[in-house]
Amino acid sequence: MKPVLVRLAFLFAAALSTAASAQLAVVAQPNHELLLASSDAHLAANKRLVYDFWREVFEGGHMELADKYMAESYIQHNPNVATGRAAFIEAFSKRVKPQAIEAKVKAPIVAIVAEGDLVVFGFVREGTDPKDVAKKYTTTWFDMFRIESGKIAEHWDSAPKF
């Protein structure tokens, strides 16, 4: 191979490896109404149900509103919380104290996607770089919900056991 081609191949490989290892920060969408919109009224209603549950119950700590949003037989796939609406209320009553309900979800939302009976929230999650604790990085956290008869019937997330 000619020296010029070798140098070009090396530069190209270096550029690819740099581009492949560079991360773009995950950015929240500030316009939640845009995320909640759908041309399908059923999907829009499912998105709004989960969004309002998140604001009022999960972030707001108003466990007295859980039955408005959650099926009694709610199935939980997070390894740190037992299945059932009553178990959810018991676990989160210890973690979140009731506070004023915000008009908007406080967590930084990237996307809300609905398909069929499922709603997925994607959130910005910030972490500390394990190679340099002085640096932060962003990644994404997902919560997925299954809606049945107008209530949240099932939940999945990527929580590790603690």
N, C-alpha and C positions, 0 to 999 in steps of 0.2 A: 504494500500500500504506500502511496506517495506521502511524504511528510506533511503536506498541507491537508490531505484527507484525514490523516491520523489526528492532527491537531483539531480539525473540525469535528471529527467523531468524539474526541475527548471533551471538547467544549459543549457539544450537544448532550452528551451523557451527563456532564456536570450540571448543566442547566436543568435537565430532566430530574435529576436527583434532588436538586435544590427546590424545584417546583413541587415535587412529590412530598417533600418533608415540610414545606411551609403550610401553615394553617391560617385560614381566614377566620376571624372572630365570628362567633354566632351572634346574630343581632335580633333583638326582639322587634315585633311589629307593634308600634304604639297605637294603631287604629284597630281596636278590638271589634268594632262594628263591622269593619271590612272582613275580619276573620269569621264573624258569626253569620255573614250573609250566605245565602244559597238560593239558587233558582228553584230548588225543591223545598217546599214548605215543611215537609216531614223532617228532612235533614237539618233545616234551619232550627226547627223546634228541638231536635235532639241536641244540637250544639248549644242552644240557649239553656236547656235543662242542665247540662253538665257545667256550663259556665256559671250559672246562678248557684248551683250546688257548691262549686269551688269558692265563690265569693262569700256566700252566706254561712255555709257549714264548715268547709275545710279551712279557709282563711279567717272567716269571721268568728268561728268557734261556737256558733249557735246550733248546738246539738239537738235542741228542741225542734229544729226545722228538718232534721234528717229524714223523718218519715214522709215529708213532702217530696223528697227527691229519690229516696232509696227504697228498693223492695225489701221487705222483711227478710227474705231469703237471700239477700245480697251475698254474692260469692267473691271472696277476696283472694287474690293470688300473691299479694305482698307477703313475704315470709315472716314479717314482724307483727302482723295483725290477723286475728282470727276471722273466720267467715261469719257472716250474719250482721244485720244492721245493728243489733244490740251490742255485739262485740266491737264494731266500729265506734259506736258512741262511747262505750267504756274506754277504749284505747285513746281516742282523740280528746275526750273530756279531760284527761290527765295532761295532754300536750298543749292544747290550745284553749286559752281562756276567752270567754265571750268579749267581743269588742264591737265597735261601730262597724256596720257593714258598709264597705266601700262600693261606689257605683261601678267600679272597674276592678277586675282581678289584679292584685298587686304583683304577682309573679310575672317575670318577663316571658311572655308568650311569643313563640316564633310562628306557630301555625295551629289551626284547628281544622281537622279533616274529619268529614263524616261520610260513611258509606254503609248503606243498609242499616243495621241496628248498632253499628259501632261508631264511636267518636274518639278521636285521638288528639290529645294536646301535646304539642312539642314546646318545651321550655328551654331557655338559656340556663345553663348551669356553669358556674365558675368554680375552678379548682386551683389548687396550688401545684405548681410544677414539681414533681418528685425529684427532679435533677437539680432544681434551683428554687428553694423555698421562698426566695425573694420575688419570684415571677408567678404570675397568674395565667391561666388559659381558660378558654371557654369550650364547652361541649354542649350536648343536647340531652335532655331528660325527657322521657315519654311516659305518659299515662294514657291508657286505653280503657274505655268504658263500653259495656254492652247495655243497650236500652231495651226494656221489655215492658209493654203496657204503660208507657209514659214514665217509667222510673228506672233508676240505675240498678241493674241486676247483677253486674259483674265488673270487676276492675283488675287490670294488669299494670304493672310498672316494672322498672328495672332495679328496684331496691335490693341491695344485698342484705343478707341476714346480719343483724347486729345483736 
